[in-house]
Amino acid sequence: MSIVRVRFLEDGREAEIPLDILSFKAPKRLTKEEWKKLAEKYKGRPLPPEYYADFKPGRIAWCLGSPFELIYTRSGWKRWTDIKIGDEVLTHKGRFRKVIGKYEFSGIHEWIKIYLKWGKSKHWNTALRVTPNHPFLTTSGWKLAKDIKPGEQLISKTFYKCEYCGKPIPIPWKFSDIRHCSRSCATKHQHERMGALFNREALQESIKRRIREGRMGFQANRELARLACAKANKKLAQQRISFPQKLFYEILDKLNVRYEPEFPIKTKDGHTYWADAAIPDLKIDFEIDGSRHHNPEEDEARDKRLRALGWSVIRIDANLLTPRSPQYNPAEVENIVLNTLANEGHLFEDVISVVTKVEKIIYPPSEYRRVCTHAFTLEVEEDHSFMTRLSFSHNSQMHIRGISPEDKEAYDKGKKSFEEIIIGHSLHQDFRIAFQGLSKFVEWVFLEDSMESYFRFNLGKRDPKTGNVTKCLTIVKPSAEEPSGEIEKASRDKMLITEKDAKLIEKYALHEHDVWLAPGDVGATWRGWGVLVTITIGVAQPGIQRPDLHEYFYYPSPDLPKINQKLLNGRIIVKAFKKPRPLWWAWLAVRDSRPMNPWCHVDQGEYYPIKAEKLRYFSKEDYPEWKERKKDCE
């Protein structure tokens, strides 16, 4: 009997489970009448997991090689292993978004190790071990780790600046007191501060600068009056505040943050909420949450109403500000405040690091027990990216190949537009999904004979010839394999980009996510470039997964342009038909958004697609289980 070893992420337990138990798990019984009632509540989304044979949540598909890799969160740097669902991480768009998935899987033996450096100081040297398909944000767009070369420039975000020259510096992960971009700047800054004590001209210039800034003279008196009023208000507020709240005010004062304690926020219906500490200019409400006086349901309703008014509500656990608590950590609270001010004040800016070395690592079987062959990843809402040290790690794409090196060079130099260089080349559409527990992509390739047909399919529009929703010929392409001759021939014979097509592609293209494939790489030709042009990014959840039928629920990111949010939005059906010859077809089920009944449609939990000509069954009636379930489903 085959055995598979499973690790449960919730508590770290491991167990050995017979493979046949996993293979023959049946979905929960659901009669036709029960399904009708339940499906109305779950329009546009899958039923609860217990109704499926093997429900695997969708996830992103690139991974880190260590559970101790640092990732930047709202409260500062955290190891992957310490991040929880609901924590907020910094994305490539310079904003914080929630972690909605955290996954680990094993059996990864090929890795890429990338060495990074910023500036001349050794404090900014680091290395990351990642899977080959792990994308990095470079100055020329997203690139896979296997395509990164020494000298490439990677982008990360920062709000730190050199205290002497003002140059952006990376957010430090080793020593939090680094405030200069180089030893030279640190020395010059120190000499300037020391010289100001004895240099009369520098002292006079300092006085003039302080007067201009309002820190001396009559303007300073106004400032002193404002500070006195603020201090009096704080004293009044402190009469009804807790110790953690008082300590939080001291942290805000230490950071020179202008805030209002116990600030009233009025809603449109006349209701007033009191913010523990508010920054009205940026509409930030800091709340110190203790265990006694807070109801999660009431807090959620309150936060929702304040967000509707444009306020950002940041909740801080009171244990972080309680000295007797084992969680006491005022430094983490300082990080939360600084990151929130940078986020809401749009202060994050790009900082560029350089790749100094790239290593390809393949662990032989003899080393499997000694080294870590597990991969670790996060799923982040909307932006689908997170910041590691000195870099960013980042879903249907149009795949174009055969672009000549001359055209690529002209495009990079701005001499030719993207529309000009793709005319006359072949195209097909990739649809990749990664599910928790699967070591490879689930990947489909959509094929059409015209660009109008492609977008009719993506938008769920009717085919003018048949009057029905547009169905798209679909091919199974196993992940991480060379492009099959079937795809090459079909895309070349059916679809070559015209000038009109190029304009339509440009209309939907999200060029900030382009991935360029160098000549000779998988996905390119032997002498021409390939490019993956992203047209939508989102999260896919599974419905029924049967060898001849796959149901998906796709949710485009709400941060995309409105026209891109309409692409593949909803329930996607991929079905194999036997006649006139075995073929896969896909369509967007726009008329009926209800999930299929897993019991009646004989859900098998089979995620990986099989070529149509190799299928044994082509309808639910062909499966042995149907005989027993027929009475519940008719």
Secondary structure, DSSP 8 states (H G I E B T S, - for coil): --EEEEE-TTT--EEEEEHHHHHT-------HHHHHHHHHHTTTS---GGGSSS---EE----BS-TT-EEEETTEEEEGGG--TT-EEE-TTSSEEEEEEEEEE----EEEEEEEE-SS-GGG-EEEEE-TT-EEEETTEEEEGGG--TT-EEEEEE--B-TTT--B----SS-TT---SSHHHHHHHHHHHHHHTT-HHHHHHHHHHHHHTTSSSHHHHHHHHHHHHHHHHHHHHHTT--HHHHHHHHHHHHTT---EEEEEEE-TTS-EEEEEEEETTTTEEEEEE-SSS--HHHHHHHHHHHHHTT-EEEEEEGGGG-TTSTT--HHHHHHHHHHHHHHHTT--EEEEEEEEEEEEEE--GGGTTTS---EEEEEETTT--EEETTEEE--EEEEEEEE-HHHHHHHHTTSS-HHHHHTT-EEEEEEEEEETT-SS-EEEEEE-SSHHHHHHHHHT-B-TTTSSB--EEEEE--TTS---HHHHHHHHHH-B--HHHHHHHHHH--GGG-EEE-TTSTTS-SSSEEEEEEEE-EEEEEEEEETTEEEEEEEE-TTS-HHHHTTT-EEEEEEEE-SSS-EEEEEE--S--S---TTTTT-----S---GGG-S--SGGGSTTHHHHHHHH-
